[in-house]
Amino acid sequence: MLLHHSLFSLSFAVSFPRFRDSNPVLFLPWENGICSAKPGIASSLSWLSQELHPAFLGQARNCIQPFLAKPGIASSLSWLSQELHPACMDRATFACSTAFFHDCSPSSQAAPGLPGGHVDFIERVDSFTYSDFFRDYLIPNQPCIFSAKFTEDWGSRRNWVTRDGKPNFEHLLQKFGEAVVPVANCDMKEYNSNPKEQLPFKDYVKYWQEYIRNGYRSSRGCLYLKDWHLSRAFPEQDVYTTPVYFSSDWLNEYWDAVAVDDYRFVYMGPKGSWTPFHADVFRSYSWSANICGRKKWLLYPAGQEEFLKDRHGNLPFDVTAPSLQDRRVYPRYSQSQPPVEIVQEAGEIVFIPSGWHHQVYNLEDTISINHNWVNGCNVAIMWCFLQDELAAVQREINQWKDPMDDWHLQCQLIMKSCTGIDYKEFYNFLKVIAENRISVLEKGLDDEALAKNTSKAAISTLGMLHAVFDLKRTVKVLTSLSANEDFKKLDLTSLSPPPEALLHHLKAAIDTALL
């Protein structure tokens, strides 16, 4: 690391003498790899990527380039060059995240709530780095709102919305009129959710326009287009670009690799449409961007849902229903905290933390884009959720355990039908995530490879330290999975490589990367 410090101080000082003269403390000699001006952080120069004005960063990177051609220097300077990029995980964030997850359990990520129900609003794009988001919101599992400036360049913001901020039905029909879309009836309840039907998009738009003309009333009820995999169906359309803050997305990285599914959705609905009380799939994170319209969110920090269950252990369909006041039915409701309430305006993005239950209302005619996602910060929460789901299945069919030879396999099949994944696929999920990072660490990617593989491009953009962090988190969860008694009862001969071999490979890759 001393090489990093010396070369960068020299090149930066030469290129910015005026900055050097006015900030001499930044160029003090380094002793044992630690700068006296930055105790505790200055074991690397990562803080520069946060503290220097963004205008300096591009020129600073140019200063480094001549050194990259020198033998023996290129490999070490490549890490520093990455850390100067505001989309990368810096060393300070790597250190604090590694320490946090080394000491914490998934249950300790359950949020105690927000003082006064306040949710941070991120205004400026140019002053908010990936490490800021990772450190301040992903690690503590706290919500935030991004301003409309973060989405102003999206094609959907330009083309899907009229000048007065309403859905541009004419454009949408031209692009997607013949598509078949999933539509939920918000006025009906079926198995604690809204029943769905498949409709041609052009028919849904016709309904929506009539619904508006009739004063937001219809004999068909309030219909809400939900969970439309538009990106998968129309990949060529210029709709949006995933913000870098949400780009460490293991769910979509895996399901893209196996070409089965994805967790990228478009929602479109009239004023008054809503989504009942729920937590997201696998207890994942979610982000939701309003293309037009406004939403009201009622958020409950992870753990608060326990106070909202009825005496049978069931969660409410509508968390605002008067029936929750009945202590005979909801005996612990009085112990719950009030929800955190957010009103999301057009263009804004809401980040929903892992395991936070929520209920959402469209206050106007609204279109939104939503992703569910998992990464190294909440993969252990996902693993705990899967264990809880399997335990619930086992309790339900426990009476068949003795007479059924393949009882453990049947439990896995039922769990997969309910959640979308079983233990063996979870192993493959972890394997794909790990192998992608090992590939980037060991081989890197040329420009052509980056263009062809968006998931590996995201890994490369986020930097080598992020890849190492991801591997560390994968090892932690994979170790727990391998030791799990229910996992060991399954036929694991089809897994390649075997769990022990994969763990050995991952640990070796981490050790090599940190040399």
C-alpha positions in Angstrom: 0.0 0.0 0.0 3.0 2.4 0.5 3.5 2.3 -3.2 -0.1 3.5 -3.7 0.3 6.3 -1.3 3.7 7.6 -2.6 2.9 7.6 -6.3 -0.5 9.1 -5.9 0.7 11.9 -3.6 3.5 12.7 -6.0 1.4 12.6 -9.2 -1.5 14.6 -7.6 0.8 17.2 -6.1 2.6 17.8 -9.4 -0.7 18.1 -11.3 -2.4 20.3 -8.7 0.3 22.5 -7.2 -2.3 25.2 -6.1 -4.3 22.5 -4.3 -1.1 21.1 -2.8 0.0 24.5 -1.5 -3.4 25.2 0.1 -3.8 21.6 1.5 -0.2 20.6 2.5 -1.6 18.2 5.2 -2.7 15.8 2.4 0.9 15.4 1.2 2.6 14.7 4.5 5.0 11.7 4.5 3.5 8.3 5.0 4.7 6.2 8.0 4.1 2.5 8.0 1.3 3.0 5.5 -0.7 5.4 7.7 -1.0 9.1 7.1 -0.9 11.2 10.3 -3.6 13.5 8.9 -6.1 10.6 8.6 -5.7 8.2 11.5 -7.8 5.1 11.1 -8.8 5.7 7.5 -5.5 6.5 5.9 -4.3 2.9 5.6 -5.4 3.6 2.1 -6.1 6.6 -0.1 -9.8 5.7 -0.5 -10.9 8.7 1.4 -9.8 10.9 -1.4 -12.5 9.6 -3.7 -15.0 10.9 -1.1 -13.4 14.1 0.1 -12.1 15.6 -3.1 -14.4 17.5 -5.4 -15.5 15.3 -8.3 -13.8 17.7 -10.7 -10.4 16.5 -9.4 -11.1 12.8 -9.8 -10.9 12.6 -13.6 -7.6 14.5 -13.7 -6.3 12.5 -10.8 -6.9 9.3 -12.7 -5.1 10.7 -15.7 -2.1 11.4 -13.5 -2.0 7.7 -12.6 -2.1 6.4 -16.1 1.6 6.9 -17.0 2.5 4.7 -14.0 0.2 1.9 -15.2 2.6 1.1 -18.0 5.6 0.5 -15.7 6.3 -3.2 -14.8 5.3 -4.2 -11.3 3.3 -1.1 -10.7 0.3 -1.7 -12.9 -1.3 -4.4 -10.7 -1.1 -2.4 -7.5 -2.1 0.8 -9.1 -5.2 -0.7 -10.7 -6.8 -1.1 -7.3 -6.1 2.6 -6.5 -7.4 3.7 -9.9 -10.6 1.8 -9.1 -11.0 3.3 -5.7 -11.0 6.8 -7.1 -14.2 6.0 -9.1 -17.2 7.2 -7.1 -19.1 4.0 -8.1 -16.6 1.8 -6.4 -16.5 0.5 -2.8 -13.6 2.3 -1.1 -11.3 0.7 1.5 -12.8 2.4 4.4 -16.3 1.0 3.5 -14.8 -2.4 2.9 -13.2 -2.4 6.3 -16.3 -1.2 8.2 -18.6 -3.6 6.3 -16.3 -6.5 6.9 -16.1 -5.7 10.6 -19.9 -5.2 10.9 -20.9 -8.5 9.2 -18.2 -10.4 11.1 -19.8 -9.5 14.4 -23.5 -9.3 13.6 -26.2 -11.8 13.1 -29.1 -11.3 10.6 -31.4 -10.6 13.6 -29.2 -7.7 14.6 -30.1 -6.0 11.3 -33.7 -5.6 12.4 -34.1 -1.9 12.6 -35.4 -0.2 15.8 -37.2 2.4 13.7 -36.4 5.9 12.7 -36.3 8.9 15.1 -39.5 10.8 14.4 -40.2 8.7 11.4 -37.6 10.7 9.4 -36.4 9.2 6.1 -33.3 10.8 4.5 -33.7 12.5 1.2 -30.8 12.3 -1.2 -30.8 15.4 -3.3 -27.6 15.6 -5.4 -26.3 13.0 -7.8 -22.7 14.4 -8.0 -22.1 14.4 -4.2 -23.5 11.0 -3.3 -21.2 8.0 -3.9 -21.8 4.3 -3.9 -19.9 4.0 -0.7 -22.1 6.6 0.9 -25.1 4.5 0.1 -23.5 1.3 1.2 -22.3 2.6 4.5 -25.3 4.7 5.5 -28.3 2.7 4.2 -27.4 -0.9 3.1 -25.3 -1.8 6.2 -27.8 -0.4 8.8 -30.8 -1.5 6.7 -32.5 1.9 6.6 -34.7 3.5 3.9 -34.0 6.6 1.9 -35.5 8.6 -1.0 -33.5 9.7 -4.0 -34.6 12.9 -5.7 -35.9 13.1 -9.3 -32.5 14.2 -10.5 -31.4 10.5 -10.3 -34.0 9.5 -13.0 -34.2 12.6 -15.2 -32.2 11.0 -18.0 -34.4 7.9 -18.3 -36.2 7.2 -21.5 -39.4 6.4 -19.6 -39.4 9.8 -17.9 -39.1 11.5 -21.3 -41.5 9.3 -23.4 -44.0 7.7 -21.0 -45.3 11.0 -19.5 -47.2 13.9 -21.0 -46.2 17.5 -20.5 -48.7 17.8 -17.6 -47.2 14.8 -15.8 -49.9 12.2 -16.8 -49.3 8.7 -18.4 -48.7 9.1 -22.1 -51.3 6.5 -23.2 -50.7 7.1 -26.9 -47.0 6.4 -26.7 -47.5 3.4 -24.4 -50.1 1.8 -26.8 -47.8 2.4 -29.7 -44.9 0.5 -28.0 -46.7 -2.2 -26.0 -50.3 -2.4 -27.2 -50.2 -6.0 -28.1 -48.4 -7.2 -25.0 -50.3 -9.4 -22.4 -50.0 -8.1 -18.9 -50.9 -9.2 -15.3 -53.7 -7.2 -13.8 -54.9 -7.3 -10.1 -58.3 -6.3 -8.8 -57.7 -4.1 -5.8 -61.3 -4.4 -4.7 -61.1 -8.2 -4.2 -59.2 -10.5 -1.7 -58.0 -14.0 -2.5 -55.6 -15.9 -0.2 -54.4 -12.6 1.4 -53.7 -10.9 -1.9 -55.6 -9.5 -4.9 -56.7 -11.9 -7.6 -55.0 -11.5 -11.0 -55.9 -12.0 -14.6 -54.1 -11.6 -17.9 -55.2 -8.9 -20.2 -53.9 -7.4 -23.5 -52.2 -4.1 -22.6 -54.4 -2.2 -25.0 -57.5 -3.5 -23.2 -56.1 -2.4 -19.8 -55.3 1.1 -21.1 -58.9 1.3 -22.5 -60.2 0.3 -19.1 -58.0 2.9 -17.4 -59.1 5.8 -19.6 -62.7 4.9 -19.0 -62.1 4.6 -15.3 -60.7 8.2 -15.3 -63.6 9.5 -17.4 -66.1 7.9 -14.9 -64.7 9.6 -11.9 -62.4 6.7 -10.9 -65.3 4.2 -10.7 -66.0 1.0 -12.6 -68.3 -2.0 -12.2 -65.1 -4.0 -12.9 -63.5 -2.6 -9.7 -60.1 -0.9 -9.4 -57.7 -2.7 -11.7 -53.9 -2.4 -11.2 -51.3 -3.6 -13.6 -48.6 -5.3 -11.4 -45.5 -7.3 -11.7 -45.1 -6.8 -15.5 -41.7 -8.2 -16.7 -41.4 -5.4 -19.3 -37.6 -5.4 -19.4 -37.5 -9.1 -20.1 -40.2 -8.8 -22.8 -38.9 -5.6 -24.5 -35.1 -5.5 -23.8 -34.6 -3.2 -26.8 -36.7 -0.4 -25.3 -35.0 2.7 -23.8 -36.8 2.6 -20.5 -34.3 3.1 -17.6 -30.8 2.5 -16.4 -30.4 0.8 -13.0 -28.7 3.3 -10.7 -25.3 2.2 -9.6 -26.4 2.1 -5.9 -28.6 -0.9 -6.7 -26.3 -2.6 -9.2 -25.0 -5.3 -6.8 -28.1 -7.3 -7.6 -27.6 -11.0 -7.0 -31.2 -12.0 -7.6 -31.3 -10.7 -11.2 -27.7 -11.7 -11.8 -28.5 -15.3 -11.0 -31.9 -15.5 -12.7 -30.5 -13.8 -15.8 -27.7 -16.5 -15.9 -30.2 -19.4 -15.7 -32.6 -17.6 -18.1 -35.7 -18.5 -16.1 -37.1 -15.4 -14.4 -36.2 -12.0 -13.2 -37.3 -9.6 -10.5 -37.7 -6.4 -12.5 -41.2 -5.1 -12.8 -43.4 -2.3 -14.1 -46.5 -1.2 -12.2 -49.2 1.0 -13.7 -52.4 1.9 -12.0 -55.1 4.6 -11.5 -55.5 6.8 -8.5 -56.8 4.7 -5.6 -55.0 1.4 -6.7 -52.9 -0.1 -3.9 -50.8 -3.0 -2.7 -51.8 -4.9 0.5 -49.5 -5.3 3.5 -46.4 -7.5 2.7 -42.7 -7.9 2.8 -40.8 -8.5 -0.5 -39.8 -11.8 -1.9 -37.0 -13.6 0.0 -37.1 -10.6 2.4 -35.1 -8.8 -0.3 -34.4 -5.2 -0.8 -36.6 -3.3 -3.2 -36.3 0.0 -5.0 -39.2 1.7 -6.7 -39.0 4.7 -9.0 -42.1 6.8 -9.9 -42.1 7.6 -13.6 -45.2 9.7 -13.1 -47.7 10.1 -10.3 -47.4 9.9 -6.5 -47.4 7.1 -4.0 -47.9 6.9 -0.2 -45.9 4.3 1.6 -46.5 2.9 5.1 -43.3 1.2 6.3 -42.8 -1.0 9.3 -39.2 -1.7 10.3 -38.1 -5.4 10.3 -39.5 -7.1 13.4 -42.5 -4.8 13.9 -44.7 -7.2 11.9 -44.7 -9.5 14.9 -46.9 -7.1 16.8 -49.4 -6.9 13.8 -50.2 -10.6 13.7 -53.6 -11.9 14.8 -54.0 -14.6 17.5 -53.4 -17.3 14.8 -50.1 -15.8 13.7 -51.5 -14.3 10.5 -50.5 -10.8 9.2 -53.3 -8.4 8.2 -54.3 -7.8 4.6 -54.9 -4.1 5.3 -52.8 -2.6 8.0 -55.1 0.4 8.3 -58.3 -1.8 8.9 -60.2 -0.9 12.1 -60.3 -4.6 13.0 -56.6 -4.3 14.2 -57.9 -2.3 17.2 -59.7 -5.4 18.5 -57.4 -6.9 21.1 -59.2 -10.2 21.1 -58.1 -10.7 17.5 -54.8 -8.7 17.4 -53.6 -9.0 21.0 -50.2 -7.3 20.4 -51.2 -4.5 18.1 -51.0 -1.8 20.8 -47.2 -2.6 21.2 -46.5 -1.8 17.5 -44.8 1.5 16.5 -46.6 3.8 14.1 -45.6 3.2 10.5 -43.0 5.4 8.8 -45.0 7.3 6.2 -43.5 8.5 2.9 -45.1 10.4 0.1 -43.1 9.7 -3.1 -43.3 12.3 -5.9 -42.8 11.8 -9.6 -39.2 10.9 -10.6 -38.2 10.0 -7.0 -36.8 6.6 -6.0 -37.7 4.9 -2.7 -35.3 2.4 -1.2 -37.0 -0.2 0.9 -34.8 -2.1 3.3 -34.7 -5.9 3.7 -37.5 -7.4 5.7 -39.5 -4.1 6.1 -43.2 -4.8 5.6 -45.1 -2.1 3.8 -48.4 -1.1 2.2 -48.6 1.2 -0.8 -51.2 3.5 -2.3 -51.3 5.4 -5.6 -52.4 8.9 -4.8 -52.6 9.8 -8.6 -52.5 7.9 -11.9 -49.1 6.3 -11.4 -46.4 4.4 -13.3 -43.4 2.9 -11.4 -40.4 0.7 -12.1 -39.5 -1.7 -9.3 -36.7 -4.2 -8.6 -36.3 -6.8 -5.9 -32.6 -7.5 -5.1 -30.3 -9.3 -2.8 -26.6 -8.7 -2.2 -23.9 -9.4 0.3 -25.5 -7.2 3.0 -28.8 -9.1 3.1 -28.1 -12.6 1.8 -27.9 -13.9 5.3 -31.4 -12.5 5.9 -32.6 -14.4 2.8 -31.0 -17.6 4.1 -32.8 -17.1 7.5 -36.1 -16.6 5.7 -35.6 -19.8 3.7 -35.0 -21.7 6.9 -38.1 -20.2 8.5 -40.1 -21.1 5.4 -38.9 -24.7 5.5 -39.6 -25.0 9.2 -43.2 -23.8 8.6 -43.7 -26.4 5.8 -42.3 -29.1 8.1 -44.7 -28.2 10.8 -47.7 -28.4 8.4 -46.9 -31.9 7.1 -45.2 -33.3 10.2 -47.9 -36.0 10.5 -46.6 -37.6 7.3 -43.0 -37.7 8.3 -42.9 -41.4 9.3 -45.0 -43.0 6.5 -43.4 -40.9 3.8 -39.9 -42.1 2.6 -39.1 -38.9 0.8 -40.6 -36.5 3.4 -37.6 -34.1 3.3 -37.7 -33.9 -0.4 -41.4 -33.2 -0.4 -40.8 -30.4 2.1 -38.3 -28.9 -0.3 -40.8 -29.1 -3.2 -43.5 -27.5 -1.2 -41.2 -24.7 -0.1 -40.1 -24.0 -3.7 -43.7 -23.8 -4.8 -44.4 -21.2 -2.1 -41.2 -19.2 -2.2 -39.7 -19.9 -5.7 -36.5 -21.6 -4.5 -35.3 -24.6 -2.5 -32.1 -25.4 -0.7 -30.3 -27.0 -3.7 -31.1 -24.0 -5.9 -30.0 -21.7 -3.2 -26.6 -23.5 -3.3 -26.5 -23.0 -7.1 -27.5 -19.3 -6.6 -24.5 -18.8 -4.2 -22.2 -20.7 -6.6 -23.1 -18.5 -9.6 -22.6 -15.3 -7.6 -19.2 -16.6 -6.3 -17.9 -17.8 -9.6 -18.7 -14.5 -11.4 -16.6 -12.7 -8.8 -13.8 -15.1 -8.9 -13.7 -14.7 -12.7 -13.4 -11.0 -12.4 -10.8 -11.2 -9.7 -8.6 -13.8 -11.5 -9.0 -12.8 -15.1 -10.5 -9.3 -15.3 -12.6 -8.3 -18.2 -11.7 -6.6 -21.5 -14.1 -4.1 -23.1 -15.7 -6.7 -25.3 -16.5 -9.0 -22.3 -17.8 -6.1 -20.3 -20.2 -5.2 -23.2 -21.5 -8.8 -23.4 -22.0 -9.5 -19.8 -23.8 -6.8 -17.8 -23.6 -8.7 -14.5 -19.8 -9.0 -14.7 -19.6 -5.4 -15.9 -21.4 -4.3 -12.7 -19.0 -6.4 -10.6 -16.0 -4.8 -12.3 -17.5 -1.3 -12.0 -18.0 -1.7 -8.2 -14.4 -2.7 -7.8 -12.2 -5.5 -6.6 -12.9 -4.8 -3.0 -16.6 -5.2 -3.5 -15.9 -8.6 -5.2 -13.9 -9.7 -2.2 -16.6 -8.5 0.2 -19.2 -10.5 -1.8 -17.0 -13.6 -1.6 -16.6 -13.2 2.1 -20.4 -13.0 2.6 -20.9 -16.0 0.2 -18.5 -18.1 2.3 -20.3 -17.1 5.5 -23.7 -18.2 4.2 -22.4 -21.2 2.3 -20.7 -22.5 5.4 -24.0 -22.3 7.3 -25.9 -24.0 4.4 -23.3 -26.8 4.3 -23.7 -27.5 8.0 -27.5 -27.4 7.9 -29.0 -30.7 8.8 -31.9 -30.4 6.3 -29.5 -29.6 3.5 -27.3 -32.6 4.4 -30.4 -34.9 4.2 -30.8 -34.1 0.5 -29.1 -36.0 -2.4 -26.2 -33.6 -3.0 -24.4 -35.7 -5.6 -25.8 -33.5 -8.4 -24.1 -30.4 -7.0 -21.0 -29.5 -8.9 -18.6 -28.7 -7.4 -19.4 -30.2 -4.1 -20.0 -27.7 -1.3 -16.6 -28.5 0.4 -14.7 -28.0 -2.8 -16.5 -24.7 -3.6 -15.8 -23.4 -0.1 -12.1 -24.2 -0.5 -12.0 -22.4 -3.8 -13.7 -19.3 -2.5 -11.4 -19.1 0.6 -8.3 -19.5 -1.6 -9.6 -16.7 -4.0 -10.1 -14.4 -1.1 -6.7 -15.0 0.3 -5.1 -14.5 -3.1 -7.0 -11.2 -3.7 -5.9 -9.8 -0.4 -2.2 -10.5 -0.8 
